[in-house]
Amino acid sequence: MGWKYAPYGLWKSPITANAISQDSVGLAAILVDPVTKDIYCIEQRASEGGQCMVISNKTQKEVFGKDFNACTRVYEYGGGAAIAYNGTVYSSNFMDFHIYAAKDGNIKPITPEDPNKLYRYADFCVHPVHTDLLVAILEDHTNDTPRTVHNSLCIFNSSAATVTSLVSTKDAEIEFYAAPM
């Protein structure tokens, strides 16, 4: 095969960006259950439109199934979408903005119904004693403009599917909450 010459930036490569990325899987996050020591990862799959899947390292299977996208739009770029604690994986679902709990193959929504998708959740922290309580960031899009979207630190009860705001931003342009550890 002979050499081909072309001006800088005009050379035609047989390797395209699509060929490189079409089957790639990115590692979006690693979760370690502090009680069971089980490890999970969130895979971002280019071949599935960038869908994020929680994968159990123990079973090598998707924790929430194919129709679940473990991603959140809090802060528009996403916050922490999942956490694992004592055999339960909690995750935000990008499709409906609910938080779901998965344990032993059973999956259930743990946030109240939100048909208008006004509330988004991220950055979870499980209470070490009352493990049905999770602290998270709640982003309220009731008034959906950059000046009026408010973030709050909230606590939700996964048993009762209730959410209570603990403290909220007063000025959405300069204040926000993140990572309630």
Phi, psi and omega in degrees: 000130183276163179286144175243140180241141177208152177300155180307131177086353182249001180292131179272118180261141175286349180262114181259160177300322179296319180297325180285319189262346189300326180249015183284150176233120179265151177263105184278325181195158173239132179244134175238123177287117184290343180268306184272345184068011176291148182245139177229155173228155173254114179267135173255117189256112180298322183291348179244033177071024180083012181301140180256126183239134174276123182244132176279128178292330181289314184261345185061028180240160176289130182288321186253353178095173187293331184272009184254140177235102185283077184210155179225156178252018175300135185064013182069334179258355177096139173250195177297120187269346186207162175208150176241136179207123176052044176085358178250135174252127177253136180209146171281142177250119182300333185289322183230002179066009175283160169259135180240151174244134178235127177213127178052039178084352178266128182238131179216145174287142181238008175247155181297160176303140180216073187298335180268001180053051181272338187243135178235147184232148178199171172056066186278150175216124182270134177296131186291339180253309179264081191289357173273357178256130177236138173263141182205173171268131176246124176252120186259116180255030178303315172251099194270066170230156182306327181284338188246357175286128183243141174255146175218158171271125183230166174233133175234145181264112184289339178282320184262353183055049177240151179233134178231127178283133179267315179206144186231157177289148176262326182236102186295342181282333184236353183238143169198161178251149178207151171047071182283070181270000000 
